[in-house]
Amino acid sequence: MVFYYQDLNLSNRVIPILLLLTFSLPFLIYFRNKGLALLVAVILAIVQLVAIIGNVKRLPL
């Protein structure tokens, strides 16, 4: 999947950080608390979807 965010400086910084958090944070928590890891993964996925949908709506198609 390729997303274009040329005109949005904020998302250029936020999206890669969100992606990194989405993949790394649940794995780090998983070793201590599996339920918490699942919750964090779900919350991060929702935040990411909202960010991506918000950016797609702002882009002139």
N, CA, C and O atoms as a Tripos MOL2 file, in Angstrom:
@<TRIPOS>MOLECULE
protein
  244   243    61     0     0
PROTEIN
NO_CHARGES

@<TRIPOS>ATOM
      1 N           0.8420   -1.1930    0.0000 N.3       1 MET1
      2 CA          0.0000    0.0000    0.0000 C.3       1 MET1
      3 C           0.8810    1.2500    0.0000 C.2       1 MET1
      4 O           1.8220    1.3600    0.7870 O.2       1 MET1
      5 N           0.5680    2.1760   -0.8820 N.am      2 VAL2
      6 CA          1.3360    3.4180   -0.9630 C.3       2 VAL2
      7 C           0.3980    4.5840   -0.7090 C.2       2 VAL2
      8 O          -0.6440    4.7150   -1.3500 O.2       2 VAL2
      9 N           0.7860    5.4290    0.2400 N.am      3 PHE3
     10 CA          0.0010    6.6220    0.5460 C.3       3 PHE3
     11 C           0.8430    7.8480    0.2230 C.2       3 PHE3
     12 O           2.0430    7.8800    0.4950 O.2       3 PHE3
     13 N           0.1990    8.8580   -0.3630 N.am      4 TYR4
     14 CA          0.9110   10.0880   -0.7160 C.3       4 TYR4
     15 C           0.4770   11.2080    0.2150 C.2       4 TYR4
     16 O          -0.7040   11.5460    0.2920 O.2       4 TYR4
     17 N           1.4500   11.7820    0.9260 N.am      5 TYR5
     18 CA          1.1670   12.8510    1.8880 C.3       5 TYR5
     19 C           2.0770   14.0510    1.6210 C.2       5 TYR5
     20 O           2.6720   14.5940    2.5520 O.2       5 TYR5
     21 N           2.1890   14.4640    0.3640 N.am      6 GLN6
     22 CA          3.1270   15.5390    0.0530 C.3       6 GLN6
     23 C           2.7520   16.8510    0.7370 C.2       6 GLN6
     24 O           3.6170   17.5730    1.2330 O.2       6 GLN6
     25 N           1.4440   17.1530    0.7590 N.am      7 ASP7
     26 CA          1.0160   18.4750    1.2270 C.3       7 ASP7
     27 C           0.7500   18.5110    2.7290 C.2       7 ASP7
     28 O           0.3250   19.5430    3.2480 O.2       7 ASP7
     29 N           0.9880   17.4240    3.4290 N.am      8 LEU8
     30 CA          0.6830   17.3850    4.8590 C.3       8 LEU8
     31 C           1.9560   17.0810    5.6440 C.2       8 LEU8
     32 O           2.3560   15.9230    5.7730 O.2       8 LEU8
     33 N           2.5870   18.1300    6.1650 N.am      9 ASN9
     34 CA          3.8520   17.9540    6.8900 C.3       9 ASN9
     35 C           3.6690   17.1450    8.1660 C.2       9 ASN9
     36 O           4.5270   16.3380    8.5230 O.2       9 ASN9
     37 N           2.5510   17.3590    8.8510 N.am     10 LEU10
     38 CA          2.2930   16.6840   10.1250 C.3      10 LEU10
     39 C           2.2520   15.1710    9.9300 C.2      10 LEU10
     40 O           2.9120   14.4300   10.6590 O.2      10 LEU10
     41 N           1.4790   14.7150    8.9490 N.am     11 SER11
     42 CA          1.3230   13.2720    8.7550 C.3      11 SER11
     43 C           2.6060   12.6320    8.2420 C.2      11 SER11
     44 O           2.8350   11.4430    8.4610 O.2      11 SER11
     45 N           3.4500   13.4130    7.5570 N.am     12 ASN12
     46 CA          4.7380   12.8590    7.1130 C.3      12 ASN12
     47 C           5.5630   12.4060    8.3010 C.2      12 ASN12
     48 O           6.3430   11.4590    8.1980 O.2      12 ASN12
     49 N           5.3930   13.0820    9.4290 N.am     13 ARG13
     50 CA          6.1310   12.7050   10.6370 C.3      13 ARG13
     51 C           5.3470   11.6920   11.4690 C.2      13 ARG13
     52 O           5.9340   10.7930   12.0730 O.2      13 ARG13
     53 N           4.0310   11.8350   11.5020 N.am     14 VAL14
     54 CA          3.2030   11.0280   12.4100 C.3      14 VAL14
     55 C           3.0050    9.6050   11.8970 C.2      14 VAL14
     56 O           3.1030    8.6550   12.6730 O.2      14 VAL14
     57 N           2.7290    9.4420   10.6180 N.am     15 ILE15
     58 CA          2.3970    8.1190   10.0750 C.3      15 ILE15
     59 C           3.5330    7.1070   10.2640 C.2      15 ILE15
     60 O           3.2700    5.9960   10.7230 O.2      15 ILE15
     61 N           4.7900    7.4470    9.9260 N.am     16 PRO16
     62 CA          5.8690    6.4630   10.1640 C.3      16 PRO16
     63 C           6.0160    6.0970   11.6340 C.2      16 PRO16
     64 O           6.2790    4.9410   11.9660 O.2      16 PRO16
     65 N           5.8440    7.0900   12.5260 N.am     17 ILE17
     66 CA          5.9310    6.8220   13.9690 C.3      17 ILE17
     67 C           4.7940    5.8910   14.3880 C.2      17 ILE17
     68 O           5.0080    4.9460   15.1470 O.2      17 ILE17
     69 N           3.5850    6.1630   13.8910 N.am     18 LEU18
     70 CA          2.4350    5.3040   14.1940 C.3      18 LEU18
     71 C           2.6880    3.8800   13.7020 C.2      18 LEU18
     72 O           2.3990    2.9120   14.4060 O.2      18 LEU18
     73 N           3.2240    3.7620   12.4990 N.am     19 LEU19
     74 CA          3.5020    2.4290   11.9530 C.3      19 LEU19
     75 C           4.5150    1.6860   12.8160 C.2      19 LEU19
     76 O           4.3460    0.5020   13.1070 O.2      19 LEU19
     77 N           5.5690    2.3890   13.2230 N.am     20 LEU20
     78 CA          6.5820    1.7630   14.0820 C.3      20 LEU20
     79 C           5.9780    1.3290   15.4110 C.2      20 LEU20
     80 O           6.2280    0.2190   15.8810 O.2      20 LEU20
     81 N           5.1770    2.2150   16.0160 N.am     21 LEU21
     82 CA          4.5400    1.8890   17.2950 C.3      21 LEU21
     83 C           3.6070    0.6990   17.1430 C.2      21 LEU21
     84 O           3.5770   -0.1910   17.9930 O.2      21 LEU21
     85 N           2.8410    0.6890   16.0490 N.am     22 THR22
     86 CA          1.8580   -0.3720   15.8390 C.3      22 THR22
     87 C           2.5290   -1.7380   15.7930 C.2      22 THR22
     88 O           1.9810   -2.7230   16.2890 O.2      22 THR22
     89 N           3.7200   -1.7960   15.1940 N.am     23 PHE23
     90 CA          4.3830   -3.0940   15.0630 C.3      23 PHE23
     91 C           5.2680   -3.4500   16.2540 C.2      23 PHE23
     92 O           5.4170   -4.6270   16.5800 O.2      23 PHE23
     93 N           5.8610   -2.4440   16.9110 N.am     24 SER24
     94 CA          6.8320   -2.7490   17.9700 C.3      24 SER24
     95 C           6.2110   -2.7930   19.3630 C.2      24 SER24
     96 O           6.5280   -3.6790   20.1560 O.2      24 SER24
     97 N           5.3270   -1.8400   19.6640 N.am     25 LEU25
     98 CA          4.8030   -1.7220   21.0260 C.3      25 LEU25
     99 C           4.0520   -2.9730   21.4940 C.2      25 LEU25
    100 O           4.3330   -3.4660   22.5870 O.2      25 LEU25
    101 N           3.1020   -3.5070   20.7020 N.am     26 PRO26
    102 CA          2.4000   -4.7220   21.1660 C.3      26 PRO26
    103 C           3.3510   -5.8900   21.4320 C.2      26 PRO26
    104 O           3.1340   -6.6670   22.3610 O.2      26 PRO26
    105 N           4.4070   -6.0170   20.6170 N.am     27 PHE27
    106 CA          5.3670   -7.1090   20.8320 C.3      27 PHE27
    107 C           6.1350   -6.9290   22.1340 C.2      27 PHE27
    108 O           6.4100   -7.8960   22.8440 O.2      27 PHE27
    109 N           6.4830   -5.6670   22.4420 N.am     28 LEU28
    110 CA          7.2130   -5.3930   23.6780 C.3      28 LEU28
    111 C           6.3480   -5.6990   24.8960 C.2      28 LEU28
    112 O           6.8250   -6.2680   25.8780 O.2      28 LEU28
    113 N           5.0630   -5.3160   24.8260 N.am     29 ILE29
    114 CA          4.1590   -5.5310   25.9630 C.3      29 ILE29
    115 C           3.7740   -7.0120   26.0720 C.2      29 ILE29
    116 O           3.5240   -7.5120   27.1680 O.2      29 ILE29
    117 N           3.7270   -7.7080   24.9290 N.am     30 TYR30
    118 CA          3.2400   -9.0910   24.8740 C.3      30 TYR30
    119 C           3.9620  -10.0010   25.8610 C.2      30 TYR30
    120 O           3.3590  -10.9100   26.4310 O.2      30 TYR30
    121 N           5.2490   -9.7550   26.0610 N.am     31 PHE31
    122 CA          6.0270  -10.6200   26.9460 C.3      31 PHE31
    123 C           5.6170  -10.4520   28.4050 C.2      31 PHE31
    124 O           5.8360  -11.3510   29.2170 O.2      31 PHE31
    125 N           5.0180   -9.2990   28.7450 N.am     32 ARG32
    126 CA          4.6040   -9.0620   30.1300 C.3      32 ARG32
    127 C           3.1130   -9.3160   30.3290 C.2      32 ARG32
    128 O           2.7040   -9.9320   31.3140 O.2      32 ARG32
    129 N           2.3040   -8.8330   29.3800 N.am     33 ASN33
    130 CA          0.8600   -8.9030   29.5700 C.3      33 ASN33
    131 C           0.1820   -9.0290   28.2060 C.2      33 ASN33
    132 O           0.1380   -8.0670   27.4400 O.2      33 ASN33
    133 N          -0.3450  -10.2150   27.9060 N.am     34 LYS34
    134 CA         -0.9190  -10.4780   26.5820 C.3      34 LYS34
    135 C          -2.2090   -9.6900   26.3450 C.2      34 LYS34
    136 O          -2.4490   -9.2150   25.2350 O.2      34 LYS34
    137 N          -3.0320   -9.5520   27.3730 N.am     35 GLY35
    138 CA         -4.2850   -8.8050   27.2330 C.3      35 GLY35
    139 C          -4.0310   -7.3430   26.9310 C.2      35 GLY35
    140 O          -4.6860   -6.7510   26.0730 O.2      35 GLY35
    141 N          -3.0720   -6.7640   27.6450 N.am     36 LEU36
    142 CA         -2.7200   -5.3560   27.4450 C.3      36 LEU36
    143 C          -2.1350   -5.1460   26.0500 C.2      36 LEU36
    144 O          -2.4120   -4.1330   25.4070 O.2      36 LEU36
    145 N          -1.3390   -6.0860   25.5850 N.am     37 ALA37
    146 CA         -0.7430   -5.9860   24.2500 C.3      37 ALA37
    147 C          -1.8260   -5.9510   23.1770 C.2      37 ALA37
    148 O          -1.7440   -5.1720   22.2280 O.2      37 ALA37
    149 N          -2.8360   -6.7950   23.3300 N.am     38 LEU38
    150 CA         -3.9420   -6.8310   22.3750 C.3      38 LEU38
    151 C          -4.6980   -5.5070   22.3830 C.2      38 LEU38
    152 O          -5.0360   -4.9720   21.3270 O.2      38 LEU38
    153 N          -4.9630   -4.9810   23.5760 N.am     39 LEU39
    154 CA         -5.6710   -3.7050   23.7170 C.3      39 LEU39
    155 C          -4.8930   -2.5770   23.0400 C.2      39 LEU39
    156 O          -5.4660   -1.7750   22.3030 O.2      39 LEU39
    157 N          -3.5920   -2.5220   23.2940 N.am     40 VAL40
    158 CA         -2.7390   -1.4860   22.6990 C.3      40 VAL40
    159 C          -2.7270   -1.6110   21.1750 C.2      40 VAL40
    160 O          -2.7980   -0.6050   20.4690 O.2      40 VAL40
    161 N          -2.6380   -2.8330   20.6710 N.am     41 ALA41
    162 CA         -2.6210   -3.0600   19.2230 C.3      41 ALA41
    163 C          -3.9190   -2.5770   18.5830 C.2      41 ALA41
    164 O          -3.8950   -1.9530   17.5230 O.2      41 ALA41
    165 N          -5.0550   -2.8640   19.2250 N.am     42 VAL42
    166 CA         -6.3630   -2.4440   18.7050 C.3      42 VAL42
    167 C          -6.4740   -0.9230   18.7090 C.2      42 VAL42
    168 O          -6.9110   -0.3330   17.7210 O.2      42 VAL42
    169 N          -6.0800   -0.2800   19.8180 N.am     43 ILE43
    170 CA         -6.1490    1.1820   19.9200 C.3      43 ILE43
    171 C          -5.2660    1.8280   18.8530 C.2      43 ILE43
    172 O          -5.6930    2.7730   18.1900 O.2      43 ILE43
    173 N          -4.0460    1.3310   18.6820 N.am     44 LEU44
    174 CA         -3.1340    1.8940   17.6800 C.3      44 LEU44
    175 C          -3.6700    1.6960   16.2660 C.2      44 LEU44
    176 O          -3.5220    2.5780   15.4190 O.2      44 LEU44
    177 N          -4.2870    0.5550   16.0050 N.am     45 ALA45
    178 CA         -4.8580    0.3050   14.6810 C.3      45 ALA45
    179 C          -5.9850    1.2920   14.3870 C.2      45 ALA45
    180 O          -6.0870    1.8060   13.2730 O.2      45 ALA45
    181 N          -6.8390    1.5610   15.3910 N.am     46 ILE46
    182 CA         -7.9410    2.5150   15.2310 C.3      46 ILE46
    183 C          -7.3910    3.9150   14.9700 C.2      46 ILE46
    184 O          -7.8610    4.6170   14.0740 O.2      46 ILE46
    185 N          -6.3890    4.3180   15.7620 N.am     47 VAL47
    186 CA         -5.7730    5.6420   15.5910 C.3      47 VAL47
    187 C          -5.1770    5.7750   14.1880 C.2      47 VAL47
    188 O          -5.3130    6.8170   13.5450 O.2      47 VAL47
    189 N          -4.5290    4.7300   13.7270 N.am     48 GLN48
    190 CA         -3.9260    4.7440   12.4020 C.3      48 GLN48
    191 C          -4.9740    4.8680   11.3040 C.2      48 GLN48
    192 O          -4.8050    5.6450   10.3650 O.2      48 GLN48
    193 N          -6.0580    4.1010   11.4220 N.am     49 LEU49
    194 CA         -7.1410    4.1810   10.4390 C.3      49 LEU49
    195 C          -7.7250    5.5810   10.3800 C.2      49 LEU49
    196 O          -7.9540    6.1170    9.2960 O.2      49 LEU49
    197 N          -7.9670    6.1780   11.5500 N.am     50 VAL50
    198 CA         -8.5240    7.5330   11.6120 C.3      50 VAL50
    199 C          -7.5740    8.5190   10.9390 C.2      50 VAL50
    200 O          -8.0120    9.3900   10.1880 O.2      50 VAL50
    201 N          -6.2780    8.3840   11.2050 N.am     51 ALA51
    202 CA         -5.2800    9.2830   10.6110 C.3      51 ALA51
    203 C          -5.2420    9.1350    9.0930 C.2      51 ALA51
    204 O          -5.1950   10.1300    8.3700 O.2      51 ALA51
    205 N          -5.2620    7.9040    8.6170 N.am     52 ILE52
    206 CA         -5.1910    7.6510    7.1730 C.3      52 ILE52
    207 C          -6.4600    8.1400    6.4820 C.2      52 ILE52
    208 O          -6.3810    8.7870    5.4380 O.2      52 ILE52
    209 N          -7.6360    7.8370    7.0540 N.am     53 ILE53
    210 CA         -8.9060    8.2740    6.4690 C.3      53 ILE53
    211 C          -8.9740    9.7990    6.4540 C.2      53 ILE53
    212 O          -9.4040   10.3960    5.4670 O.2      53 ILE53
    213 N          -8.5490   10.4280    7.5500 N.am     54 GLY54
    214 CA         -8.5370   11.8900    7.6230 C.3      54 GLY54
    215 C          -7.6590   12.5030    6.5560 C.2      54 GLY54
    216 O          -8.0220   13.5180    5.9620 O.2      54 GLY54
    217 N          -6.5060   11.9020    6.3030 N.am     55 ASN55
    218 CA         -5.5890   12.4230    5.2860 C.3      55 ASN55
    219 C          -6.1190   12.1950    3.8790 C.2      55 ASN55
    220 O          -5.9810   13.0590    3.0140 O.2      55 ASN55
    221 N          -6.7230   11.0400    3.6490 N.am     56 VAL56
    222 CA         -7.2660   10.7400    2.3210 C.3      56 VAL56
    223 C          -8.3870   11.7240    1.9860 C.2      56 VAL56
    224 O          -8.4880   12.1750    0.8450 O.2      56 VAL56
    225 N          -9.2300   12.0630    2.9680 N.am     57 LYS57
    226 CA        -10.3200   13.0110    2.7320 C.3      57 LYS57
    227 C          -9.7870   14.4020    2.4000 C.2      57 LYS57
    228 O         -10.4080   15.1330    1.6280 O.2      57 LYS57
    229 N          -8.6390   14.7770    2.9770 N.am     58 ARG58
    230 CA         -8.0700   16.1010    2.7370 C.3      58 ARG58
    231 C          -7.3740   16.1990    1.3890 C.2      58 ARG58
    232 O          -7.2410   17.2920    0.8400 O.2      58 ARG58
    233 N          -6.9240   15.0550    0.8440 N.am     59 LEU59
    234 CA         -6.1810   15.0900   -0.4100 C.3      59 LEU59
    235 C          -7.1160   15.3620   -1.5860 C.2      59 LEU59
    236 O          -8.1840   14.7590   -1.6840 O.2      59 LEU59
    237 N          -6.7160   16.2680   -2.4760 N.am     60 PRO60
    238 CA         -7.5220   16.5010   -3.6890 C.3      60 PRO60
    239 C          -7.3560   15.3360   -4.6610 C.2      60 PRO60
    240 O          -6.2550   15.0870   -5.1530 O.2      60 PRO60
    241 N          -8.4320   14.6320   -4.9350 N.am     61 LEU61
    242 CA         -8.3640   13.4620   -5.8160 C.3      61 LEU61
    243 C          -8.6750   13.8740   -7.2560 C.2      61 LEU61
    244 O          -8.6690   13.0320   -8.1530 O.2      61 LEU61
@<TRIPOS>BOND
     1     1     2 1
     2     2     3 1
     3     3     4 2
     4     3     5 am
     5     5     6 1
     6     6     7 1
     7     7     8 2
     8     7     9 am
     9     9    10 1
    10    10    11 1
    11    11    12 2
    12    11    13 am
    13    13    14 1
    14    14    15 1
    15    15    16 2
    16    15    17 am
    17    17    18 1
    18    18    19 1
    19    19    20 2
    20    19    21 am
    21    21    22 1
    22    22    23 1
    23    23    24 2
    24    23    25 am
    25    25    26 1
    26    26    27 1
    27    27    28 2
    28    27    29 am
    29    29    30 1
    30    30    31 1
    31    31    32 2
    32    31    33 am
    33    33    34 1
    34    34    35 1
    35    35    36 2
    36    35    37 am
    37    37    38 1
    38    38    39 1
    39    39    40 2
    40    39    41 am
    41    41    42 1
    42    42    43 1
    43    43    44 2
    44    43    45 am
    45    45    46 1
    46    46    47 1
    47    47    48 2
    48    47    49 am
    49    49    50 1
    50    50    51 1
    51    51    52 2
    52    51    53 am
    53    53    54 1
    54    54    55 1
    55    55    56 2
    56    55    57 am
    57    57    58 1
    58    58    59 1
    59    59    60 2
    60    59    61 am
    61    61    62 1
    62    62    63 1
    63    63    64 2
    64    63    65 am
    65    65    66 1
    66    66    67 1
    67    67    68 2
    68    67    69 am
    69    69    70 1
    70    70    71 1
    71    71    72 2
    72    71    73 am
    73    73    74 1
    74    74    75 1
    75    75    76 2
    76    75    77 am
    77    77    78 1
    78    78    79 1
    79    79    80 2
    80    79    81 am
    81    81    82 1
    82    82    83 1
    83    83    84 2
    84    83    85 am
    85    85    86 1
    86    86    87 1
    87    87    88 2
    88    87    89 am
    89    89    90 1
    90    90    91 1
    91    91    92 2
    92    91    93 am
    93    93    94 1
    94    94    95 1
    95    95    96 2
    96    95    97 am
    97    97    98 1
    98    98    99 1
    99    99   100 2
   100    99   101 am
   101   101   102 1
   102   102   103 1
   103   103   104 2
   104   103   105 am
   105   105   106 1
   106   106   107 1
   107   107   108 2
   108   107   109 am
   109   109   110 1
   110   110   111 1
   111   111   112 2
   112   111   113 am
   113   113   114 1
   114   114   115 1
   115   115   116 2
   116   115   117 am
   117   117   118 1
   118   118   119 1
   119   119   120 2
   120   119   121 am
   121   121   122 1
   122   122   123 1
   123   123   124 2
   124   123   125 am
   125   125   126 1
   126   126   127 1
   127   127   128 2
   128   127   129 am
   129   129   130 1
   130   130   131 1
   131   131   132 2
   132   131   133 am
   133   133   134 1
   134   134   135 1
   135   135   136 2
   136   135   137 am
   137   137   138 1
   138   138   139 1
   139   139   140 2
   140   139   141 am
   141   141   142 1
   142   142   143 1
   143   143   144 2
   144   143   145 am
   145   145   146 1
   146   146   147 1
   147   147   148 2
   148   147   149 am
   149   149   150 1
   150   150   151 1
   151   151   152 2
   152   151   153 am
   153   153   154 1
   154   154   155 1
   155   155   156 2
   156   155   157 am
   157   157   158 1
   158   158   159 1
   159   159   160 2
   160   159   161 am
   161   161   162 1
   162   162   163 1
   163   163   164 2
   164   163   165 am
   165   165   166 1
   166   166   167 1
   167   167   168 2
   168   167   169 am
   169   169   170 1
   170   170   171 1
   171   171   172 2
   172   171   173 am
   173   173   174 1
   174   174   175 1
   175   175   176 2
   176   175   177 am
   177   177   178 1
   178   178   179 1
   179   179   180 2
   180   179   181 am
   181   181   182 1
   182   182   183 1
   183   183   184 2
   184   183   185 am
   185   185   186 1
   186   186   187 1
   187   187   188 2
   188   187   189 am
   189   189   190 1
   190   190   191 1
   191   191   192 2
   192   191   193 am
   193   193   194 1
   194   194   195 1
   195   195   196 2
   196   195   197 am
   197   197   198 1
   198   198   199 1
   199   199   200 2
   200   199   201 am
   201   201   202 1
   202   202   203 1
   203   203   204 2
   204   203   205 am
   205   205   206 1
   206   206   207 1
   207   207   208 2
   208   207   209 am
   209   209   210 1
   210   210   211 1
   211   211   212 2
   212   211   213 am
   213   213   214 1
   214   214   215 1
   215   215   216 2
   216   215   217 am
   217   217   218 1
   218   218   219 1
   219   219   220 2
   220   219   221 am
   221   221   222 1
   222   222   223 1
   223   223   224 2
   224   223   225 am
   225   225   226 1
   226   226   227 1
   227   227   228 2
   228   227   229 am
   229   229   230 1
   230   230   231 1
   231   231   232 2
   232   231   233 am
   233   233   234 1
   234   234   235 1
   235   235   236 2
   236   235   237 am
   237   237   238 1
   238   238   239 1
   239   239   240 2
   240   239   241 am
   241   241   242 1
   242   242   243 1
   243   243   244 2
@<TRIPOS>SUBSTRUCTURE
     1 MET1         2 RESIDUE 1 A MET
     2 VAL2         6 RESIDUE 1 A VAL
     3 PHE3        10 RESIDUE 1 A PHE
     4 TYR4        14 RESIDUE 1 A TYR
     5 TYR5        18 RESIDUE 1 A TYR
     6 GLN6        22 RESIDUE 1 A GLN
     7 ASP7        26 RESIDUE 1 A ASP
     8 LEU8        30 RESIDUE 1 A LEU
     9 ASN9        34 RESIDUE 1 A ASN
    10 LEU10       38 RESIDUE 1 A LEU
    11 SER11       42 RESIDUE 1 A SER
    12 ASN12       46 RESIDUE 1 A ASN
    13 ARG13       50 RESIDUE 1 A ARG
    14 VAL14       54 RESIDUE 1 A VAL
    15 ILE15       58 RESIDUE 1 A ILE
    16 PRO16       62 RESIDUE 1 A PRO
    17 ILE17       66 RESIDUE 1 A ILE
    18 LEU18       70 RESIDUE 1 A LEU
    19 LEU19       74 RESIDUE 1 A LEU
    20 LEU20       78 RESIDUE 1 A LEU
    21 LEU21       82 RESIDUE 1 A LEU
    22 THR22       86 RESIDUE 1 A THR
    23 PHE23       90 RESIDUE 1 A PHE
    24 SER24       94 RESIDUE 1 A SER
    25 LEU25       98 RESIDUE 1 A LEU
    26 PRO26      102 RESIDUE 1 A PRO
    27 PHE27      106 RESIDUE 1 A PHE
    28 LEU28      110 RESIDUE 1 A LEU
    29 ILE29      114 RESIDUE 1 A ILE
    30 TYR30      118 RESIDUE 1 A TYR
    31 PHE31      122 RESIDUE 1 A PHE
    32 ARG32      126 RESIDUE 1 A ARG
    33 ASN33      130 RESIDUE 1 A ASN
    34 LYS34      134 RESIDUE 1 A LYS
    35 GLY35      138 RESIDUE 1 A GLY
    36 LEU36      142 RESIDUE 1 A LEU
    37 ALA37      146 RESIDUE 1 A ALA
    38 LEU38      150 RESIDUE 1 A LEU
    39 LEU39      154 RESIDUE 1 A LEU
    40 VAL40      158 RESIDUE 1 A VAL
    41 ALA41      162 RESIDUE 1 A ALA
    42 VAL42      166 RESIDUE 1 A VAL
    43 ILE43      170 RESIDUE 1 A ILE
    44 LEU44      174 RESIDUE 1 A LEU
    45 ALA45      178 RESIDUE 1 A ALA
    46 ILE46      182 RESIDUE 1 A ILE
    47 VAL47      186 RESIDUE 1 A VAL
    48 GLN48      190 RESIDUE 1 A GLN
    49 LEU49      194 RESIDUE 1 A LEU
    50 VAL50      198 RESIDUE 1 A VAL
    51 ALA51      202 RESIDUE 1 A ALA
    52 ILE52      206 RESIDUE 1 A ILE
    53 ILE53      210 RESIDUE 1 A ILE
    54 GLY54      214 RESIDUE 1 A GLY
    55 ASN55      218 RESIDUE 1 A ASN
    56 VAL56      222 RESIDUE 1 A VAL
    57 LYS57      226 RESIDUE 1 A LYS
    58 ARG58      230 RESIDUE 1 A ARG
    59 LEU59      234 RESIDUE 1 A LEU
    60 PRO60      238 RESIDUE 1 A PRO
    61 LEU61      242 RESIDUE 1 A LEU
